Amino acid sequence: MKILFHICCGNCALYPIKLSRSDGHDFTGFWYNPNIHPHEEYQLRLNSLKKLSDIWHVEMIYENEYKPEEYFEHVRYVIARSETTKQSPENVIASPTARNDNAPPFPERCKSCYRLRLEKTARSASDEGFDAFSTTLLISPYQDYDRIVTTGKELSEKHKVAFYEKDFRPHFRDAIALSKELGLYRQKYCGCVYSRQEREEEVKAKELSRRTRE
């Protein structure tokens, strides 16, 4: 079966590639991640994936142009309907690098982000004659597996192309070890500006907690 896999990063792609190939499927990767912030981080992840594709001879389709506005426009409705919003959606989208206390509520923004990237993948799979589409997000225990699958199935019906569901999560730790072995770049947060801010706050909180115990 020819499967077009949305790839969020090289690390998460490792076992979907290995297992899909071992199951006899034809794996093609699809890079489309306008959510990743900032541009430097986007480039690090893209370059790491290109390194992996060269090593493992992975067929790839790249949406190379960095278009973060597509992500912000897509999560716009989540921002607009949030009761905690203190800033207009236009200001958030216009200044994505600014600290936003009115971040779209988790996990609503994540659901919207899944749909944005999977929609693009499903449409491309249908247009290019693939038998199915899927995503490497299915390997991460930090993602909403059920929501991803539900979204994939909805888009499968819409675009008339099968959604390939496989739970890769049992291989997550092995993927981390293999990514270190291959020297792939390993990110410290999911991707969007909001997840980056949350990660920074988490690190600060842990550091403060450590200091208070000393």
Phi, psi and omega in degrees: 000133177274116184241131173263114182259119168296132180245121179276329178192163181298322182299314182287343181279341189306303184282327171303322177294308182302309185287323178296317178295318180293335177275001176089013181269155176266108185268126171233131181271151180228116181261113174206104185215069181290352179286337188292132184222140355275192183299324180299320178293318177304314183292322178299316181290321178295315180296322178295320178294319178297324176298314179296317182296328176289317182293315185259005178055056181267126175292131185228149168239121184250130165262084192288327186294130182280114183230071181299336180298333179294322177293311183295324177294324183288323180271002182307316183294330178292318178297314185297325185267356180291130181293340183269000183298125178245359187224147181290149177305324181299320180291322179296315181292322181289332182232065184293345180273349181285155177289122183248110177284350180252041179305143177305138185297132173283137005261014183301319181294328180291320177300317180295321180292319176304312184296318180303310185284322179289327177299315179297320180292314180298317180297317179294320179298317179294315182294325185265005174079027176282156178281332184200168174226160179200192180210145177286352175301339183291353178269343188272125176288352180269355178258163180273091185304311183298320179294320179298315180295316179300315179297317179300318180291322177297317180287333175299315179293319182295317186258002175059044175218139186295147172259124181271111180257126174210132180276102180270358188303326178300344183259009185299313181295321177296324179294322178298314180298318181291324179295324176294319180298321182274352180072034179278150176293133180242115183285162183251359178209166187301307179166312186283167181300326181290318179293328177294315179298318179296321178295317179298319179292324178295317179296317179297319180295320179293320179294319178296318179297320179296318182293323181291338179275344182281000000 
